[in-house]
Amino acid sequence: MARISAVLGLSAADRGQLVEWESAHGTPQQVALRCRLALAAAAGRSDLEIATCHGVNRHTAALWRGRVRSAGIGTVWEIEPGRGRKPKYDLEKRDAMIAATLQTRSKGMTQWSCRSMAKAQGVSKNTVNRLWQLHNLKPHLSRTFKLSRDPKFVEKLTDVVGLYLNPPQRAVVLCVDEKSQIQALGRTQPGLPLKKGRCGTMTHDYKRNGTTTLFAALNLLDGKVIGQCSSRHRHQEFLKFLRRLDREFPGDQELHLVVDNYGTHKTPEVQTWLKRHRRFVPHFIPTSSSWLNLVERWFGELTQKAVRCGAFASVPDLVQAIQAFLAAWNENPRPFVWTAKLEDILQKIEHARTKLELVHPGSTQPRRRQKQEE
């Protein structure tokens, strides 16, 4: 008679957890296989069907059906020691290397390398490399950040995020900023073009041929960008750009401007002009929070696709390239959609602030006097 497989009953939560483990990128393959066997057993399939479908022995399918049924889904993570070579270094030695990586620095250097750590610990560089990969440690990499010390941070953040997620009806939201000191860099020799099996080339040295400043306004609704290049970035040039925005959007429609705290945006002349043009409503982002202005994301597109790999013999050549990129972008604009909620942003920033305070107490406190603030 055919053997009848015992029924494996799993709750919805256990099924969901097994599916998550099975599809996770970092799950070992043997654990993922056990998850698939358990899920198939919970679906009512027999051991023979499971073994045929997943390419294992029938006894293996029966084994994990019984283990999950008696010990729970956590048993799929139990990895028994094999018959291979045993670890050369005990847990205490491995923990010491991890602690040295996290809490110390190599002599005269800012971070450890595999070879310097191996020499200091008396092990091979491959041992250090495997240990760092196991714990996802990358001492050679770092990321930039800065927490705002603006005393009105929450107030300004709430205002701008609310403007993104729930813009006013019958109003236009423009993210305005200037990208200053865009350099017209010319190469000292012609480069080689792109070809099969070889990327394009350019000389490592360059010649500075001047700079320009781009004033830009990103329309939150449709993604179109209004840009204007200027040789300087004073309040006179900013006022000139505001007048252009006034012409680009005629009528009495409200224009909500998301701007940073640069001094050019808050001069008495600019304040006087804004008072005469009441439909312009400025929204200032917190200090050190340029990530909150969506036009900065568009500046990244401009730099990557039109400026960084270009060679410009003069400032007019650079301006022409910027204008060509603007025209091409506005032919098929792509709006940047803001999805981050206020609560998630505040939670993430508070977590980072707490971690930083543990290492450097008082480093994130607001300054007594914040320059160029309202």
Number of C-alpha atoms within 10 A of each C-alpha: 3 5 8 9 16 14 15 18 16 18 9 9 9 15 17 13 14 22 15 14 19 21 12 11 9 9 14 12 11 13 18 21 16 22 25 20 27 27 23 20 27 18 13 14 15 19 26 18 14 23 17 12 11 13 9 15 14 15 12 15 25 20 14 20 23 18 15 21 19 11 10 12 19 12 15 21 15 8 9 6 7 7 6 6 6 9 7 8 10 9 9 9 12 15 12 12 19 17 11 16 20 13 8 12 15 14 9 6 8 11 17 20 19 17 15 15 21 18 12 12 16 9 14 13 17 12 15 22 17 12 16 17 11 9 9 9 14 14 15 10 7 7 4 4 9 10 16 17 18 22 16 15 17 12 12 17 20 16 16 22 20 14 16 20 14 9 16 14 7 8 13 17 21 26 22 25 25 22 15 16 14 16 19 24 23 19 17 13 11 11 12 12 10 10 8 5 5 9 9 10 12 16 12 8 10 14 14 14 14 18 19 20 19 21 21 23 27 26 21 22 15 13 20 20 22 19 20 20 21 18 14 15 18 13 17 14 18 20 17 14 21 19 12 14 17 17 10 10 12 8 9 12 13 18 20 20 21 25 23 24 19 15 12 18 20 16 14 11 13 17 12 11 14 16 11 10 13 11 16 20 15 18 18 20 25 23 21 16 18 16 10 20 21 23 27 19 14 19 16 12 14 17 14 12 12 18 20 12 13 16 20 22 15 16 19 14 13 25 21 13 17 20 16 12 17 20 16 11 16 14 10 11 15 14 16 16 12 12 9 11 12 16 10 10 13 14 11 11 14 13 12 14 19 14 12 15 14 10 9 11 12 10 14 16 14 14 11 9 9 12 11 13 14 8
